Amino acid sequence: MTIAEMSRKNDQKFDLEERTALFSESVIDFCKKLPRNDITRPVISQLIRAATSVGANYCEADDGESKKDFIHKLSVAKKEARESKYWLRMIAHACNDNEIIKKESRVLWQEAKELNLIFNAIINSTKNNSAKK
């Protein structure tokens, strides 16, 4: 089951806050399985910071004080999702001899990509709606 599917509960409306939290939790669980050495340690740390920041910044955006604040905080969440993709790629490269890690990394990379695209669409829609008023 994908993270997107897990964030839907009983065919309810899509829950982006839940989806970003599940993404963060999935990355934490993934990182617990990774080998620790001089190369992976800093990459794991960077990945955890970026991935957990996605949901935190989405929550901040959701409580934004204005449209400008909402767009700014959602833009930060978008950047963190993009950064997560980068670190997942580096983990896959650092652990390129482990097919299971590479496969899990690809799944998480895809989710980070989808979150980035979702945030981008929301930002553009919000900007377009503001411009029409």
C-alpha positions as protocol buffer text, in pm:
chain_id: "A"
residue {
  index: 1
  type: MET
  ca { x: 0 y: 0 z: 0 }
}
residue {
  index: 2
  type: THR
  ca { x: 135 y: 343 z: -92 }
}
residue {
  index: 3
  type: ILE
  ca { x: 152 y: 638 z: 142 }
}
residue {
  index: 4
  type: ALA
  ca { x: -117 y: 811 z: -65 }
}
residue {
  index: 5
  type: GLU
  ca { x: -350 y: 513 z: -19 }
}
residue {
  index: 6
  type: MET
  ca { x: -279 y: 499 z: 354 }
}
residue {
  index: 7
  type: SER
  ca { x: -372 y: 867 z: 392 }
}
residue {
  index: 8
  type: ARG
  ca { x: -725 y: 794 z: 269 }
}
residue {
  index: 9
  type: LYS
  ca { x: -938 y: 652 z: 546 }
}
residue {
  index: 10
  type: ASN
  ca { x: -1254 y: 464 z: 451 }
}
residue {
  index: 11
  type: ASP
  ca { x: -1277 y: 647 z: 117 }
}
residue {
  index: 12
  type: GLN
  ca { x: -1282 y: 980 z: 299 }
}
residue {
  index: 13
  type: LYS
  ca { x: -1147 y: 1297 z: 148 }
}
residue {
  index: 14
  type: PHE
  ca { x: -773 y: 1299 z: 84 }
}
residue {
  index: 15
  type: ASP
  ca { x: -587 y: 1417 z: 396 }
}
residue {
  index: 16
  type: LEU
  ca { x: -264 y: 1596 z: 309 }
}
residue {
  index: 17
  type: GLU
  ca { x: -167 y: 1650 z: 672 }
}
residue {
  index: 18
  type: GLU
  ca { x: -194 y: 1276 z: 732 }
}
residue {
  index: 19
  type: ARG
  ca { x: -8 y: 1200 z: 410 }
}
residue {
  index: 20
  type: THR
  ca { x: 285 y: 1424 z: 503 }
}
residue {
  index: 21
  type: ALA
  ca { x: 297 y: 1270 z: 851 }
}
residue {
  index: 22
  type: LEU
  ca { x: 297 y: 919 z: 703 }
}
residue {
  index: 23
  type: PHE
  ca { x: 577 y: 1024 z: 467 }
}
residue {
  index: 24
  type: SER
  ca { x: 786 y: 1146 z: 761 }
}
residue {
  index: 25
  type: GLU
  ca { x: 718 y: 831 z: 961 }
}
residue {
  index: 26
  type: SER
  ca { x: 801 y: 611 z: 663 }
}
residue {
  index: 27
  type: VAL
  ca { x: 1134 y: 790 z: 615 }
}
residue {
  index: 28
  type: ILE
  ca { x: 1216 y: 751 z: 985 }
}
residue {
  index: 29
  type: ASP
  ca { x: 1135 y: 378 z: 969 }
}
residue {
  index: 30
  type: PHE
  ca { x: 1341 y: 344 z: 651 }
}
residue {
  index: 31
  type: CYS
  ca { x: 1639 y: 521 z: 807 }
}
residue {
  index: 32
  type: LYS
  ca { x: 1633 y: 288 z: 1107 }
}
residue {
  index: 33
  type: LYS
  ca { x: 1714 y: 0 z: 867 }
}
residue {
  index: 34
  type: LEU
  ca { x: 2008 y: 170 z: 698 }
}
residue {
  index: 35
  type: PRO
  ca { x: 2368 y: 74 z: 767 }
}
residue {
  index: 36
  type: ARG
  ca { x: 2565 y: 332 z: 963 }
}
residue {
  index: 37
  type: ASN
  ca { x: 2907 y: 435 z: 840 }
}
residue {
  index: 38
  type: ASP
  ca { x: 3100 y: 755 z: 770 }
}
residue {
  index: 39
  type: ILE
  ca { x: 2917 y: 806 z: 441 }
}
residue {
  index: 40
  type: THR
  ca { x: 2560 y: 723 z: 537 }
}
residue {
  index: 41
  type: ARG
  ca { x: 2547 y: 889 z: 880 }
}
residue {
  index: 42
  type: PRO
  ca { x: 2538 y: 1252 z: 756 }
}
residue {
  index: 43
  type: VAL
  ca { x: 2312 y: 1165 z: 463 }
}
residue {
  index: 44
  type: ILE
  ca { x: 2063 y: 990 z: 694 }
}
residue {
  index: 45
  type: SER
  ca { x: 2063 y: 1292 z: 924 }
}
residue {
  index: 46
  type: GLN
  ca { x: 1997 y: 1530 z: 635 }
}
residue {
  index: 47
  type: LEU
  ca { x: 1721 y: 1306 z: 498 }
}
residue {
  index: 48
  type: ILE
  ca { x: 1541 y: 1285 z: 832 }
}
residue {
  index: 49
  type: ARG
  ca { x: 1558 y: 1663 z: 878 }
}
residue {
  index: 50
  type: ALA
  ca { x: 1422 y: 1732 z: 529 }
}
residue {
  index: 51
  type: ALA
  ca { x: 1151 y: 1465 z: 532 }
}
residue {
  index: 52
  type: THR
  ca { x: 1014 y: 1553 z: 875 }
}
residue {
  index: 53
  type: SER
  ca { x: 1018 y: 1920 z: 782 }
}
residue {
  index: 54
  type: VAL
  ca { x: 777 y: 1857 z: 494 }
}
residue {
  index: 55
  type: GLY
  ca { x: 484 y: 1782 z: 725 }
}
residue {
  index: 56
  type: ALA
  ca { x: 582 y: 2038 z: 985 }
}
residue {
  index: 57
  type: ASN
  ca { x: 586 y: 2315 z: 725 }
}
residue {
  index: 58
  type: TYR
  ca { x: 262 y: 2193 z: 571 }
}
residue {
  index: 59
  type: CYS
  ca { x: 96 y: 2220 z: 915 }
}
residue {
  index: 60
  type: GLU
  ca { x: 242 y: 2569 z: 954 }
}
residue {
  index: 61
  type: ALA
  ca { x: 106 y: 2666 z: 611 }
}
residue {
  index: 62
  type: ASP
  ca { x: -236 y: 2526 z: 694 }
}
residue {
  index: 63
  type: ASP
  ca { x: -245 y: 2765 z: 993 }
}
residue {
  index: 64
  type: GLY
  ca { x: -102 y: 3054 z: 792 }
}
residue {
  index: 65
  type: GLU
  ca { x: -200 y: 3403 z: 900 }
}
residue {
  index: 66
  type: SER
  ca { x: -253 y: 3527 z: 544 }
}
residue {
  index: 67
  type: LYS
  ca { x: -242 y: 3400 z: 186 }
}
residue {
  index: 68
  type: LYS
  ca { x: 111 y: 3535 z: 157 }
}
residue {
  index: 69
  type: ASP
  ca { x: 212 y: 3348 z: 474 }
}
residue {
  index: 70
  type: PHE
  ca { x: 34 y: 3032 z: 349 }
}
residue {
  index: 71
  type: ILE
  ca { x: 218 y: 3045 z: 15 }
}
residue {
  index: 72
  type: HIS
  ca { x: 553 y: 3110 z: 183 }
}
residue {
  index: 73
  type: LYS
  ca { x: 522 y: 2820 z: 428 }
}
residue {
  index: 74
  type: LEU
  ca { x: 388 y: 2585 z: 162 }
}
residue {
  index: 75
  type: SER
  ca { x: 683 y: 2684 z: -57 }
}
residue {
  index: 76
  type: VAL
  ca { x: 915 y: 2577 z: 225 }
}
residue {
  index: 77
  type: ALA
  ca { x: 734 y: 2241 z: 246 }
}
residue {
  index: 78
  type: LYS
  ca { x: 774 y: 2206 z: -131 }
}
residue {
  index: 79
  type: LYS
  ca { x: 1148 y: 2277 z: -106 }
}
residue {
  index: 80
  type: GLU
  ca { x: 1186 y: 2022 z: 174 }
}
residue {
  index: 81
  type: ALA
  ca { x: 1006 y: 1759 z: -35 }
}
residue {
  index: 82
  type: ARG
  ca { x: 1248 y: 1830 z: -319 }
}
residue {
  index: 83
  type: GLU
  ca { x: 1543 y: 1810 z: -82 }
}
residue {
  index: 84
  type: SER
  ca { x: 1411 y: 1476 z: 48 }
}
residue {
  index: 85
  type: LYS
  ca { x: 1421 y: 1344 z: -308 }
}
residue {
  index: 86
  type: TYR
  ca { x: 1786 y: 1445 z: -331 }
}
residue {
  index: 87
  type: TRP
  ca { x: 1886 y: 1273 z: -6 }
}
residue {
  index: 88
  type: LEU
  ca { x: 1689 y: 959 z: -98 }
}
residue {
  index: 89
  type: ARG
  ca { x: 1886 y: 946 z: -421 }
}
residue {
  index: 90
  type: MET
  ca { x: 2211 y: 978 z: -226 }
}
residue {
  index: 91
  type: ILE
  ca { x: 2106 y: 698 z: 12 }
}
residue {
  index: 92
  type: ALA
  ca { x: 2026 y: 473 z: -284 }
}
residue {
  index: 93
  type: HIS
  ca { x: 2370 y: 549 z: -427 }
}
residue {
  index: 94
  type: ALA
  ca { x: 2551 y: 498 z: -96 }
}
residue {
  index: 95
  type: CYS
  ca { x: 2375 y: 163 z: -50 }
}
residue {
  index: 96
  type: ASN
  ca { x: 2379 y: 60 z: -416 }
}
residue {
  index: 97
  type: ASP
  ca { x: 2473 y: -297 z: -329 }
}
residue {
  index: 98
  type: ASN
  ca { x: 2145 y: -347 z: -137 }
}
residue {
  index: 99
  type: GLU
  ca { x: 1847 y: -393 z: -370 }
}
residue {
  index: 100
  type: ILE
  ca { x: 1592 y: -378 z: -87 }
}
residue {
  index: 101
  type: ILE
  ca { x: 1718 y: -38 z: 26 }
}
residue {
  index: 102
  type: LYS
  ca { x: 1727 y: 87 z: -333 }
}
residue {
  index: 103
  type: LYS
  ca { x: 1368 y: -27 z: -388 }
}
residue {
  index: 104
  type: GLU
  ca { x: 1240 y: 133 z: -65 }
}
residue {
  index: 105
  type: SER
  ca { x: 1431 y: 448 z: -149 }
}
residue {
  index: 106
  type: ARG
  ca { x: 1260 y: 466 z: -490 }
}
residue {
  index: 107
  type: VAL
  ca { x: 914 y: 433 z: -332 }
}
residue {
  index: 108
  type: LEU
  ca { x: 989 y: 715 z: -87 }
}
residue {
  index: 109
  type: TRP
  ca { x: 1146 y: 922 z: -366 }
}
residue {
  index: 110
  type: GLN
  ca { x: 822 y: 886 z: -565 }
}
residue {
  index: 111
  type: GLU
  ca { x: 617 y: 1003 z: -267 }
}
residue {
  index: 112
  type: ALA
  ca { x: 845 y: 1305 z: -217 }
}
residue {
  index: 113
  type: LYS
  ca { x: 803 y: 1385 z: -586 }
}
residue {
  index: 114
  type: GLU
  ca { x: 424 y: 1361 z: -562 }
}
residue {
  index: 115
  type: LEU
  ca { x: 417 y: 1583 z: -254 }
}
residue {
  index: 116
  type: ASN
  ca { x: 635 y: 1837 z: -434 }
}
residue {
  index: 117
  type: LEU
  ca { x: 394 y: 1839 z: -729 }
}
residue {
  index: 118
  type: ILE
  ca { x: 89 y: 1867 z: -501 }
}
residue {
  index: 119
  type: PHE
  ca { x: 240 y: 2162 z: -315 }
}
residue {
  index: 120
  type: ASN
  ca { x: 331 y: 2327 z: -644 }
}
residue {
  index: 121
  type: ALA
  ca { x: -27 y: 2289 z: -771 }
}
residue {
  index: 122
  type: ILE
  ca { x: -171 y: 2433 z: -449 }
}
residue {
  index: 123
  type: ILE
  ca { x: 71 y: 2728 z: -460 }
}
residue {
  index: 124
  type: ASN
  ca { x: -10 y: 2803 z: -823 }
}
residue {
  index: 125
  type: SER
  ca { x: -384 y: 2770 z: -762 }
}
residue {
  index: 126
  type: THR
  ca { x: -367 y: 3001 z: -460 }
}
residue {
  index: 127
  type: LYS
  ca { x: -168 y: 3258 z: -656 }
}
residue {
  index: 128
  type: ASN
  ca { x: -408 y: 3238 z: -951 }
}
residue {
  index: 129
  type: ASN
  ca { x: -712 y: 3274 z: -724 }
}
residue {
  index: 130
  type: SER
  ca { x: -553 y: 3576 z: -555 }
}
residue {
  index: 131
  type: ALA
  ca { x: -479 y: 3738 z: -890 }
}
residue {
  index: 132
  type: LYS
  ca { x: -842 y: 3700 z: -1004 }
}
residue {
  index: 133
  type: LYS
  ca { x: -976 y: 3902 z: -711 }
}
